[in-house]
Amino acid sequence: MNVRTITYNRHLRILDLLKEKGEVKVEFLADDLGVSAVTIRRDLDQLDQRGFLVRRHGGAIPLREKSGGVPERGFIEKDSTYVLEKKRIAEKAAELISDSEILFMNSGSTVLFFLRALRNKKVRIITNNAAAIGCEKDSEVELMFLGGEYREQSKSFVGEIPLSIIKDINSSHTILGTNGLDLERGLTTSVFQESSINQAMVENTNGKVIVLADSSKLQRISNFLSIKLDKIDILVTDDKCPEDFRLALIERDIQVIIA
């Protein structure tokens, strides 16, 4: 097992303990994980810098959520909410795609509406979204699944396997769904493992990073940072997007498309 994998697994354990206990101390984590306090302090500093927790003297506490927060919901529940808005968003986003493009697409329900909306375009989609397997799509659309550890709750593939595959691919664009989009925290998700997938996709994108989010996701913060705001090129959302939020994004050079 390489150093990156060991660190990744240790970070997962830290976040699991934090979720379970509400607060963790350096000494407790060092004992639980069998590493030095110096290593734990470095881990906590890294997780704090990446927006996964809040560092405190002697330990850490969970990231404070905004506007009630966005807890992880089951996939079926997410797929059945804001359906009309998601369909409109998907149709608009599909207009941004050209023939022969290679797209990264993450997990979630909104991006599945995008997959269904792609018509008469020969594109290849590379995704960790396991739910896309049974999704109705145009015959011209090719799907490549990243594989890896399967999460039933979100119907997604996560872990080192998809990360190792993504780093060897350069996409034309990346299509991202999200649990929350905030002016300060950027794009956030309720699942730590999926944040790493999203970040890898963005880092290996030659073209635009396109976020699909209905208005219920705006001005919300979920548990873990996916990508910072300055990495987003386009937001496609619905007509309930707050005007001040739209203008603030435009000021940050993010194109906002209203569906």
N, C-alpha and C positions, 0 to 999 in steps of 0.2 A: 504494500500500500504506500503510495507516494505521499510527500509532505502536504501537498495541496488537499488531497483526500482526507488525511488525518485532521487537518485544520478545519475543513468543511464539516466533518462529522462532529468535531468538538463544538463548533459554533451551533450546530443543530441541537446538541445536548444542552448547551447553555440556554438557548431560547426556549426549549421545552421546559426546563426547570424554572425559568423566569415566568412562563405562562402558568405553571402549576402553583408556584409559591407567591407570585406577586412582587417579590424582591429577592435578590440573591446577593450573597457576600463572597468576596474573593476567597477567603479561607475555606468556605463550604465548597465552592466550585473546584478549588485546587484538590481538595480531598476526594470529591466525587469523581473527578476526571483523572486523578493520579498524575497531575502535572504541577509545576511550580507556580507560586503566586505571581511571579513575574510574567509567566506565560498567560495566565488568566487576565492579568491587568492589560496585557497587550491585546488579547482577544476582545475584552470589553471596550477598549479604546477604538479598535477597528469597527466593531459592531455599532458603536455610538456614532462614529464618523459616517457610517453608511446608512444611518437612520433606522436601525433595527431595535435600539433600546436607548435609554437615557442613563448616562454614566453618573454615578453618585460616589461620594467618598467611601471607599471600602467595598463598593459593589455596584449594583445597577438596578433600575426599575423599568417597567414596561414603557414603551412609547405612549405618550398621552394622545388620546384620540380626540378629534375635533368634530363638532356638530353631531355628537352622539356616536361617532366612530362608525366603522363599517366591518362588522364581524363576518367571518366566513359563513356563507350560506350554501346549502346543497345545490348541486348543479340544476336539478329539475326545478327547484324554486326560482333560481335566477333566470332560467330559460323562459319562465312563464310570466315575467314581470316586464312592463314597459315594451310590450311586443311591437306595437305600432311604431313607436319611436325608434326601436332598434332596426326595424325593416327600412324605415326612411333613411336612417344613418347608413345602413349597409348599401343601399342603392346609390347614395351619393359617393360613398367611398369607392365603390366598384368603378365609377366613372374616372377615377384617378389612375386606373391600372391599364397598361398597354399590353399588346401581344408579346409573347416570348420573354416575359419578365419572371424572375425567381423571387418569391416572397417568403419571408419569415412570418409566421402567424402564431400567436401564443394561445394559451388556454382561455376558457370562459365561454359564455353564451353569445355575447354580442358579435364576436368574430365569426361564429357559425352562420349568423344571418348574412354576413359579408360573403362567406363561402357560397351560400345559396344564391346570392345576388350576382355572382360572376357568370356572365353569359357570353357565348361566342368570342371568348378570348382564350388563347392557348397559353396558359401560365402554369408554372409549377409552384406548389405551396409546400413549404417545409415547416412542420409543426410538431409541438408536443401535446396538441389537443386531441386526446384519445376519442372524444365524442365526435370528432370529424369523421371517424370510420363509418358511422352509420348515417352521416349527413347527406341529404340529397344534393347533388351538384351537377353542373354541366359536364358532359363527357370530354370536353376539351381541357378541363382542369385536372392536372396530375397532382397527386398527394404523396408526400414522403414523410413518414412518421419517424420521429427521432428515437423512440423507444426509451427504455430506462425503468426506473422504479415507478410503479403505477399508483396514483392516489385516487381512491374511489370517490372521495368527497368532491373533488374538483374535476374528476375524469381527465387527469393530465399525467404526462410522463415527466419525471424530475430526476435529479441526481447527476452524477459524474458522466454517465454515458451520453445523454443529450448535450451536455456542455462540451464534451470532447469532440462531438460531431459538428456542432455549430461553429467552432473556432476554425474549421477548415472550409467553410462555405462563406461566400460573399453574396449577399442578397441584393436585388434591385431596390426593394423597399421592405420595411417591417410594419406589420399591422398588429396593433396592440389593443386588447381590451384591458380594463382596469377596475379595481374596486374603489379607487378614489383619485381625484386630481385636485391639487391645491397649489396656490401661487407660491407658497413658502416651501412646502415639502415635495412638490412635484408629483410624480405618478407613484401610487402605493398599492400594495396587495396584502391580502390577509394570510398569505402562505410564504414563509421564508424561502423554501426551495424554489418557488416559481420566480422570485425576484432575481435570482441568479440567472435563470433561463432568459428572462426579459432583458437583463443587462447584456448578456452575451449576444443576443440577437441584435441589439442596437449597436454594439461595438463592431459588428461584422456586416453593417449595412452601408452600401455604396450610395444609395439614394435617400429617400425621405422616410422619416419615422412618423407613421400616421396612427394617431390614437382615436379609437372609436369609443365614445362615452355618452350615454344619455344624461340628461340634466340632473338626475338623482345622484350621479357620481361626482358632480362638480362641487368644489369647496368642501370636500370631504377628505379625511385622512384615515387610512387603514394602518395595519400594524407595521408593514415593512416597505422600505423604499425600493421601488423598481428602477426608475430612472429619474434624473433631475430634470427640471423644467426646460433647461437650455438644450436638452437633447431632442426635444419634440419639435417637429417641423409643422405638422398639421393636426388640428383637432377637428373631428367631425362630430357634431352634437345636434340636439333638437332645438326647436324654437323656444323652449323654456329656459334656455341658457341666460343667466342674469347678464344684463347689459354691461354693468361695471366689470364683471368677470371677463367678458368677451374683450372689452377694450384693454383690460390689463394684460391679457394674453397677446393681443396685437402689438402693444407697446414692447413686448418681449420678443417680437419678431416671429410669433407663432401665427400661422394662418388659421383662421377659424371659419369653418364651413357649416352653415346652418341647414339642416335637412327638414 
